[in-house]
């Protein structure tokens, strides 16, 4: 995925990749794209699904289709880049 200037919000895009709901740091949710890029996921849909995973109602790793954007933020603890999710859905594996 092309990355915007760090000071600018990226365009809305839809991507597919593997979401890991649990990681080395508590609360870190990451998206691994087929090309190898990794993003830290943020946003209300992510928080909602994370609660399900923590309750044991969803698997810790899922193939997902996500729509959102790369926000203008500093690198986080979980990944060099963030991706703010506006909507998401599971993809059959």
Steps between C-alpha positions, in 0.01 A plus 500: 500500500642843414571703812406869525728777622528452881329835559197422281203269525505231234208433265227250588602155377373144531759233574501129583743335736553300816400670823672386818287604794760414763867589491808567709344810654151503658246665272721482190294394201698466179420453133744311279448566128599242234795720393646489851393844629382507861264757649370561850119508484291762680136606493167401652447185285841374619415564867165322462656189343789498747251472787352190331845345461588572863173334605588190295218556249730558199836353389829679573589521130258560212503585130319835472398762244543848648409847377674798654802727469855561621476789750768766552649361823831406654610134483345291776622221725338231286604604150671779308170596331141529621180426306174649628219257420159636405343164411608138479374153419632146522625331185457124454837325511 
